[in-house]
Amino acid sequence: MSLSAGQLYAISATERTCSTISLIATSIIIVSFLSSRSFRKPINRLVFYASFGNIMANVATLISQSGIRAGTTSNLCQIQAFLIQWFMPADALWTFAMAFNVYLTFFRNYNSEQLRRLEWKYVTFCYGLPFIPAVVYFFIQTNSRGKVYGSAILWCWIAPSWDFLRIAVFYGPVWFAIFMTLAIYTRIGNLIWRRRRKLKEAGGLDTTIDVSLPDEPPFSKITEIRITREDATPFQLEDIGPSSSFACPQSSMRPYSVNIQADIAPPSQVELEPIRSDSPEYAPDLDQYYNTRTASDVNAATWAYTKYAMLFFVALLATWVPSTINRVYAFVHPDGSNFGLNYASSFVLPLQGFWNSLIYMFISWRCFKSAFADLRKRLFGRAYSGAGHRCPSSGNESTRRLTA
């Protein structure tokens, strides 16, 4: 059963509306990334590269059914089908590349520079792999099936007579990338859960906080805190050497001295010794402060990664689950068309750039606040300070590797 003219019009209107929204959202990524270095974090750089594929896919979805009406052998229809075959699956590959970056940061201890050197390989992989079948389809034609590119109800794409290519060469690689992405995030989620459990179990005085698993590369450095106390005479203060990072503020009594030493190569040790006090009641508060601060930094980093992973994976599912169900239905029922499934596909597929933009803005929200604050200051000439919204560098080294 074919779709009615009214149903086709609703699908076309939805495609063009969602494509316009996605193009506007993608422009936010490009403008912000090019205008300020604070947005150029490794994970944002991949979203930036993926945005060009989103733009080209939206150009194709904006054409909507005009290519079909122009004729399946027309240049408009053939170009539209080529753009969809090339750039639409590239988004799933870029999401896998983002997940692989997180994997390298967690388990291979990669820093920002190492991740940046991989970007040309990601560009080649994400755009080069789908480009091959997209070009080859131009040259395939048989008497029984005709040309590969033709009408696909929503737009020009792979013709129904070549339906098996939709599953094998389009949806197959996309879902392989989705399952690989899921595998990475599942392993990372399990690691985060185990480390959070370790942190909850750690505590008390003279406690060693180890947030690194013995059989895996460290997510954060192994941190040992040793605190010793001994009585000291008033006004006695131990000299602080050149290796010290800071000293506690001196009061008139000068009750403390703090010496921190850390090795550069992991695992590093941070030692606070000796701490001398003429008032022993101060020491328990200091113990609790440093134990709490260490756990808080690691928790903040791990939860940040968890939120990124959840957002990217939810965006993948929101895009590809409805369209995959529609494609399976069409494969099983080649002579029928389900309006609900086709409409759902026309809604979610053009929104790839929109979902990427939402994730991009979530990751860089403080940078956007800082940019808005600076813009307001320039426009209105007021003594307006947005210092509270500056893009911060996370205290955790692994967080800085991915977001700095």
Secondary structure as UniProt FT lines:
FT   HELIX           5..35
FT   HELIX           37..39
FT   HELIX           42..63
FT   TURN            64..65
FT   HELIX           66..70
FT   TURN            72..73
FT   HELIX           75..87
FT   TURN            88..89
FT   HELIX           90..107
FT   HELIX           112..117
FT   HELIX           119..136
FT   HELIX           137..139
FT   STRAND          141..142
FT   TURN            143..145
FT   STRAND          146..147
FT   STRAND          149..151
FT   STRAND          156..158
FT   HELIX           160..162
FT   HELIX           163..165
FT   HELIX           166..171
FT   HELIX           172..201
FT   TURN            205..206
FT   STRAND          208..209
FT   TURN            214..215
FT   STRAND          223..224
FT   STRAND          227..230
FT   TURN            234..235
FT   TURN            242..243
FT   STRAND          260..261
FT   STRAND          271..276
FT   HELIX           280..282
FT   HELIX           283..332
FT   TURN            334..335
FT   HELIX           339..348
FT   HELIX           349..351
FT   HELIX           352..363
FT   HELIX           365..380
FT   HELIX           387..389
FT   HELIX           397..403
//
